């Protein structure tokens, strides 16, 4: 189900184009702040390095961002939504192992979300050192980033409305600055020829380092796809024409200035600020800082969306997700907000200046690019694209991104180890949570429910059993209405028999479409045992208590169920009966039969479980109406026990 708001946002319009500028292009749009600075690496300005590096940047932006993402990957449109997990949802039924590239891509994207605010805001603020030499910039950066994370809880929809016009000012500014400097050395236009890129990579002694630095120009490409749901692929494609033009102009303007400085040592100078007129420097730093904050905000918001999807796809622990405003898609995840802020502070503490962060930047997102290529290959196959074209696409981009990965690999010793460590920890959390769920499901025993119909009907009418609740609701993982977990039957019949007027079974199926919100009803025992199957999109909030109440209200209105209490007094006054939810929580017993690796996974899962939301909060249930019953994951078998009885 797609909302009218979304369908409106998908249409090409001036508002949609401005939203694209404000949300989609923040990360890639601020790359001119540090790319050439990283390529030159404070060394001697060499003509071949300038032309070759510029040529590499131009063709990387063209092949990686324009062709792969803007033209091809945006085709993987999951009902208007994009991103690594949306793409996975489109292809997950084609091969079970695709969960691994999806988790790697999500983990590395989150790691990138930690370093993006640190490097972009640091690069912008360090421009103050030109105007005010010796000014300590790190405290200013820390203050801005901390304030940025602090305001997340209040929502950013109001601020978001002005992001587009502000980023239009940014892109216009960098485009004009670049254009006004190209005349300094028209020879810079030679860089449009890929010959100079190839020559640099073959002949330059530090070619691998250059590759890693060049990759920084396209790190924001994944955001083009991740945020597609905010404004639609057509708005992204049209606005990208303007964005790419301004980026290229700025890069070439920086290149022209560098050619005029041939033979000199770049040192602490930043070509981005060097091409600004001195009178404009203060304004330029302010505009750059504004753009850096907007780019960081887009990455933070994207991380919230990513985690909300991961929770519903069961690859991340259930965490609190809040909706601070009525704005569509506005999320706030307190735990991720804290993790991202702590990651930013750690990066600033370890690296200090943006020039040191450049070594850590790019490595993680490079892995996201690779996993997107793998998933896209399966998506293209699902669309019956010619297999030779799929092979060409997959082979070309795997080779290109592996070359970048080798180049970024040089950075590991210089700081890349930190982003790899952060990405690995995030992947471990995802893998442990996903694996633990598979292990738990392995011990779930499903039985046919129809043979229990008579006894459930009799129990409902058995006055010798004290009433447990008027309406008793169980959450079931059984995919078929003919089945039920044996532990639910055990809970109803054996573990203190539970008499109720009506028994309800609620099943939630997370769909591949992002905004599905449907349900079906099966009266297994008319008026006594009812099953409700919810089909919810992976971006829909699982407020089961509210959704269940809505379904019951509709059934009452249609005369399909009578929820009036059967207690004489309450029935006389037509007062509805009470509802009680029973949640079965599987716990690891001491006598389990797990391998050592599974034991480790379950131990990690246990720690994550303590930090995550409880089962009732995770499903949006009111705790006052919920009973938690802990059941063992597996029961030890008595057949393995050697015990002898002795006569008295």
Buried (B, 14 or more C-beta within 10 A) or exposed (E): BBEEEBEEBBEBBEBBBBBBBBBBBBBBBBBBBBBBBBBBBEEEBBEEBBBBBBBBBBBBBBBBBBBBBBEBBBEBBBBBBBBBBBBBBBBBEEEEEBBBBBBBBBBBBBBBBBBBBBBBBBBBBBBBBBEEEEEEBBEBBBEBBEEBBEEBEEBBBEBBBEBBEBBBBBBEBBBBBBBBBBEBBEEBBEBBBBEBBBBBBEEBEEBBBBBBBBBBBBBBBBBBBBBBBBBBBBBBBEBBEBBBBBBBBBBBBBBBBBBEBEEEEBEEBBBBBBBBEEEEBBEBBEBBBBBBBBBBBBBBBBBBBBBBBBBBBBBBBBBEBEEBBEBEBBBBBBBBBEBBBEBBBBBBEEBBBBBBBBBBBBBBBBBBBBBBBBBBBBBBBEEEBEEEEBEEBBEBBBEBBEBBBEBBBBBBEBBBBBBBEBBBEBBBBBBBBBBBBEBBEEBBEBBEBEEBEEBBBEBBEEEEBEBBBBBBBBBBBBEEBEBBBEBBBBBBBEEEBBBBBBBBBBBBBBBBBBBBBEBEEEEBBEEBBBBBBBBBBBBBBBBBBEBBEEBBEEBBEEEBBBBBBBBEEBEEEEBBBBBBBBBBEBEBEEEBEBEEEBEEBBEBBEEBBEEBBBBBBBBBBEEEBBBEBEBBBBEEEEEEEEEEEEEE
